[in-house]
Amino acid sequence: MNQNRRAQAAFTLVELLVVIAVIAILTALLLSVLSRAKAGAKRTACLENLRQINLGLRMYSDDSSDYSPKTPHTNNLPSLANIIDFTGFKEVMKHNVGLNGPSSAQDKIFACPADIFYYDLVTNGQPYVAQGIHEQVFSDYSSYGFNGATGTNPVSGRPASIAGRKISSIKSPARTLLVFEIPAIFPYSWHEPKRPLSPENAVFNDQ
């Protein structure tokens, strides 16, 4: 009789362990699904931001005789002088997306939800910064950049960007960047982060 009770108790313990293991597996699967869904939602929100900003830039060009923005080196921070080539567009066209007054980190349309870190490539020390680029004054509080780099293409000798050009003069608009996430000009991604920053980790998903 006692042996049967011990056998039943042992069997119940095994059942309990099996149930716990099944719950753990289901929880892990659920968390993975939720994580992918959350990442997908961030991508969708970011794409919607880019769509609206692109439309705003198109409106700016329509109001400017078809010319795109040109804001070279208007940043007064010497070590970050070039970044304004990419982010200075916000100041001249933000009214086209419903923003007025000084820029701030609360300008949601210019904040990618996945923009929660960046690499500081101009100062010494650890380059990883656990803050979003859209939280920084040097980016004019924008996660996004405009194809406005100064200089010329070293291969073709032509302008390296579309800054100050007529939109209608772009021969291959489908193959030409207008606005992009700032990490697109650096070797990392907010949506598929890989550390540390290195050429080996500069792999992007084309989807």
Buried (B, 14 or more C-beta within 10 A) or exposed (E): EEEEEEEEEEEEEEEEEEEEEEEEEEEEEEEEEEEEEEBEEBBEBBEEBBEBBBEBBBBBBEEBEEBBBBBBEEBEEEEBBBBBBBBBBBBBBBBBBEBEEEBEBEBEBBBBBBBBBBBBEEEEEEEBBEEBBBBBEBBBBBBBBBBBBBEEEEEEEEBBBBBBBEBEEBEEEEEEEBBBBBBBEEBBBBBEBEEEBEEEBEEEEEE
